Amino acid sequence: MNYRQIGTTDISVSEVSLGCWTMGGLNWVNGNANGWANVDEDEITAGIKTALDAGVNHFDNADVYGNGKAERMLARVLDKLGVKSESVVIATKIGHFPGTAEHAYEPAHIRHQCEQSLINLKRDYIDIYYFHHGWFGDHLEEAAATMDALVAEGKVRVKGQSAYSTDDFERAIPVVKPAALQSWAHALDDQFVRQGARLQELMAEHKCTFVAFSPLAQGRLLDKFDPSKPPTFEPGDHRQTNSSFGADAIAALKPKLELLKERFGSTTEDLSAIAQRYILNMDNVACVIPGFRNEAQVRCNLSAVNRTLTAEDVQFIKETLS
């Protein structure tokens, strides 16, 4: 396993880390589905053990993943495995779960959620604490000041900013001054990490590094779906209304994946490895954080560890999936 530095901090994370969103299971916030299909904790435990044995040292969580369920499950699993929580890097986030606050970035709510996340994770501090989105409204300055206070108090080691547009990153970064940025990045949409992107310039200027979620495009890059029998999802699973999982989208993607299989290998592990390595080859990327439900999926994620891509390979993937 290789490790990369988060910004200019003393935190280094495994190139392949793990995202914990799936661990929250089916979930709703403000009436909207924002979860995944439910998981089995024993299977999650086996997956995390395999990850730790392979050198994974970074787990990315959030208060909204199961509305605290994923944080508590991670703490329980580490306890079961006899792993000291402080021996790994744990990130979590604030922003999508408003509780009873009018806005999730009100200072009192940030403090409350930080304390609750510490309780859930059974920790005295959070290694990387993200603002989960860039929709601050008129709370940007006071939210950033609250985050700075949490750092000064020793409850947060490193600040992070997640967002879903370059404009939002551009507004937040000079005020929040995060070391870690996070958003999606995969071979179907690499807008944040591709060479020449505005965010690349911002990361270089502010000495940030990028944590890439959804490097497998939520499994779509693994050629696991059949357009004649598109997947169905339960209420509470955010994918239920996502057209990317519909028959037309799957059918359009399938021949492109066949071309990748002809060049790089036909197994799920081959596709997983090249998809993740495509993102890891980009400048300023610290790690990818694919999700997982069980040990088999963790092993599939780990296939990227020893895989390499040439510049020509990267260009082929880009052109094939464009």
ABEGO torsion letter per residue (X at the ends): XBBBBBEABABBBBABBBBAAAAAEBBBBGGBBABBBBBBAAAAAAAAAAAAAAGBABBBBBAABGGGAAAAAAAAAAAAAGBBAAABBBBBBBGABAEABABAABAAAAAAAAAAAAAAAGBABBABBBBABABAEAAAAAAAAAAAAAAAAGABABBBBBBABAAAAAAAAAAAGBABBBBBBBAABAAAABBGBAAAAAAAAAGBBBBBBGAAGGGAAAGABBAABBBBBBBGBAAAABAAABAAAAAAAAAAAAAAAAAAEABAAAAAAAAAAAAAABBGBABBBBBBABAAAAAAAAAAAABBBBAAAAAAAAAAAX
